[in-house]
Amino acid sequence: MLTIQDLTKVYPTGAKALNGVSFRVDEPKVITIIGPSGAGKSTLIRCINRLVEPTSGKILLDGTDIAGLSSRGLRKARRRMGMIFQEYNLVERLTVMENVLSGRLGYIGFWRAYRRKFPPEDVTAAFKLLDRVGLEGYQNTRADAISGGQRQRVGIARALMQRPDLLLVDEPTASLDPKTSRQIMRLLVELAHENNTPALVNIHDVALAQTFSDRIIGLADGRIVFDGTAEDVTSDVLTQIYGEEDWSTTIRKVDEEDENGGEKTKENSLIRESSAG
Amino acid sequence: MTSRTKTQDAAPREWHTIKLIENPYLRYGLVIVAVVYLFWSVGSLDFNWHRMSSGLTRAANMLARMVPPDFTRWELLIKGIVESLQMAFAASFFGMILAIPLGLCGASNLVPRPVYLAARTIIVLSRTFHEIIIAIFFVKIFGFGPLAGVLTLIVASTSFISKMLAEDIENMPPGQLEAVRATGASFPKLLVYCISPQALPRYLGVSIYRLDANIRHSTVVGIVGAGGIGQVLAATFSRYDYDFSLAILIVIVSIVFLGEIFSNWVRSGLR
């Protein structure tokens, strides 16, 4: 599905954000990318749809190298990748419906976009998605009039409107409270599994990552230092990813999870159930 | 460690605010230069109390001849006002249209660097000269009359609105542009689906403000012969028809006043 080969990004300032990153995504699973700030998580996600231009390396989506595409080819490739952002990035003065339908912009002509004339099947799909993410009745509300959690639901609906082959998710919960974060992550994971869409999710909350992912990639200093399942994330792994500074707080969480294995909190077990089902 | 104990041992310690210029010679030197410059510039004004006092009597004389205002030539007055208003509306309209491409090209987050620099150069150049100077140029080129005035105001409106539009677009949060680009939308679609809804209210607000400004300016550019009520006003002054001048001034004040009320009313509705 997706193969990243030796991806490197050097910013004009000289900062090396990615340093030869390679991995493959073969199954439609939820893959979270964890790592300290500045490890290159965001750069990695953004290089895949070239919101950030990679310096070198290959990004193969079903065989096509995205890094080598022309701007027309890139637009076609971007239609296949839905992106969800930390700050939701909705067009604030447009309605919820317009924002959701913007996921189809790559498929309609300019005048249709100008007059907001989307094909009826797109509108039907948009209404379905709004219901699915829990925003029925909000279609005509302006995007700047709803809460953060609701905005992120619109963001998710917009990405899924593209019927993507890959979801790129950049810190979806970093601007949300803990409860909403869990709800949003649960929704994301459910939808990714329902639609058989692989998802690459940047996240800096290790506990959330462990709860919701099928696979975890650890990034440090622009290199992959860990690639495994949630169970493989041990204290040693976390030290390797985050280094000594974050050691005490990070390891406590892991120890708790290990020790309380039998008596998990009610919410935690609920989440595991729903994400498994 | 040693330096720390040293500073603690040093008994009387001083503290003063950080001066803008640390070097005292430079600091006081600049103060002296400033004072000398002030005296020199006042000296060059060539105050002449005799001229001032005779000017005051002339002013009193002029005011006396102004009242009562003379509205008998109201047809000429109406014609001038209508011409000024036409100039203002036409200039605002074309300014709004021309400002869109120029403003988009002047937004550094949308276009390649060379396009940006070219657009910004045009905007800066047309803003360099005051409207009166541009009006004089156009009067020299196209002759007396409203055409020169309209062209002047179009240049001024376009540069003003496009500068505001470009800056508004540059201040847009990059995330929204990024998100719409990430759906695979082309630049024109980005324009109608993200930039235009976000920038529209301010663009309209600025344009309405510019209409208001154009009404004021259209009365001024006439003084150098570019048509409108200003041209009529200049003619009355040179013919010493001061009572008619006052009539024109009263009408200009009320028109500008109404323009301001209209502009405020529209802009408050836009938010």
Interface residues (C-beta under 8 A of the other chain):
Chain A: N49 L51 R75 K76 A77 R78 R79 M81 G82 M83 F85 E87 Y88 N89 L90 V91 E92 R93 L94 E98 S102 G103 R104 L105 G106 F110 A113 Y114 G155 R158 Q162 L168
Chain B: P173 G175 Q176 E178 A179 V180 R181 A182 T183 G184 A185 S186 P188 K189 V192 Y193 C194 P197 Q198 L200 P201
